[in-house]
Amino acid sequence: MAAMGKAEGQGFLESLLNNKLRIHTTDGRMFWGDFKCTDPDCNIVLAYTYEYRQPSAQQLLKAAEKAGADVKNIKLEMTHRYLGLVVVPGEHIVRIEKEEFASQLKKK
């Protein structure tokens, strides 16, 4: 991907304002919320945010024992909680995804 100029970058960020973003972090968490702003350090502010976490090893073991199955065959849902307004530190961001639906893509 070619580097954007300052004006292009600003326009791109403005196009993301108030859109739902999924931000994945280095510790395996995912934050899902409305993009509000960023700063020169790449910190991102999300509003109305939910945090999602992968099940812990202990939770997987407990579920495997209960089901009488191997841990590798156990699938658990991510746990989540509502956080509200969140600042995600740029240094911990691994991936950013914009939430789009098929109906939104046809309009472009």
C-alpha positions in Angstrom: 0.0 0.0 0.0 1.4 3.4 -1.0 2.0 6.0 1.7 -0.8 8.6 1.9 -0.2 12.3 2.0 -1.2 14.3 5.0 -4.5 15.5 3.4 -5.4 12.0 2.2 -4.6 10.6 5.6 -6.8 13.2 7.4 -9.6 12.5 4.9 -9.4 8.8 5.5 -9.5 9.2 9.3 -12.4 11.6 9.0 -14.3 8.9 6.9 -13.9 6.5 9.8 -15.4 8.8 12.5 -18.3 7.3 14.3 -17.9 4.0 12.5 -17.7 0.7 14.4 -14.1 -0.6 14.7 -12.7 -3.8 16.0 -9.3 -3.3 17.5 -7.1 -6.3 18.3 -4.3 -5.9 20.9 -1.1 -7.7 21.7 -2.6 -9.4 24.7 -5.3 -11.1 22.7 -8.2 -8.8 23.6 -10.5 -7.2 21.1 -12.3 -3.9 21.6 -15.4 -3.1 19.6 -16.7 0.5 19.6 -17.4 3.7 17.8 -14.2 5.5 16.5 -14.0 9.0 18.0 -10.4 10.1 17.6 -6.7 9.3 17.4 -3.4 11.2 18.2 0.1 11.3 16.8 1.1 8.3 19.0 -1.6 6.2 17.3 -3.7 5.9 20.4 -7.3 5.4 19.5 -10.4 6.5 21.4 -13.6 4.4 21.1 -17.0 5.2 22.6 -19.7 2.7 23.6 -17.0 0.0 23.7 -17.1 -3.7 24.5 -14.0 -5.6 25.5 -13.8 -9.3 24.4 -11.3 -11.8 25.8 -10.3 -15.3 24.8 -11.1 -18.0 27.4 -8.3 -18.6 29.9 -6.4 -21.9 30.0 -8.2 -22.6 33.4 -11.6 -22.1 31.8 -10.7 -24.4 28.9 -9.5 -27.1 31.3 -12.7 -26.9 33.4 -14.9 -27.1 30.3 -12.9 -30.1 29.0 -13.3 -31.9 32.3 -17.0 -31.3 32.4 -17.4 -32.5 28.9 -15.0 -35.4 29.2 -13.2 -34.2 26.1 -9.7 -33.1 25.1 -8.9 -29.4 25.6 -8.1 -29.1 21.9 -11.6 -30.1 21.0 -13.3 -27.6 23.4 -14.7 -24.4 21.9 -15.8 -21.6 24.3 -17.2 -18.2 23.5 -15.2 -15.1 24.2 -16.1 -13.3 27.5 -17.2 -9.7 27.1 -18.0 -6.7 29.2 -19.1 -3.1 28.5 -16.5 -0.5 29.1 -17.9 2.7 27.6 -15.2 5.3 26.6 -11.8 3.7 26.1 -8.3 4.7 25.0 -6.5 1.9 23.3 -2.7 2.5 23.4 -1.2 2.6 19.9 1.8 0.5 20.9 -0.5 -2.4 21.7 -2.6 -2.4 18.6 -2.1 -5.4 16.3 -5.0 -5.0 13.9 -7.9 -2.6 13.2 -11.0 -3.7 11.3 -13.9 -1.5 10.1 -17.3 -3.2 10.5 -19.2 -3.2 7.2 -22.2 -5.1 6.1 -23.0 -6.2 2.5 -25.7 -3.7 2.3 -23.2 -0.9 3.0 -20.7 -2.1 0.4 -23.2 -2.0 -2.4 -23.6 1.8 -2.0 -19.9 2.5 -2.6 
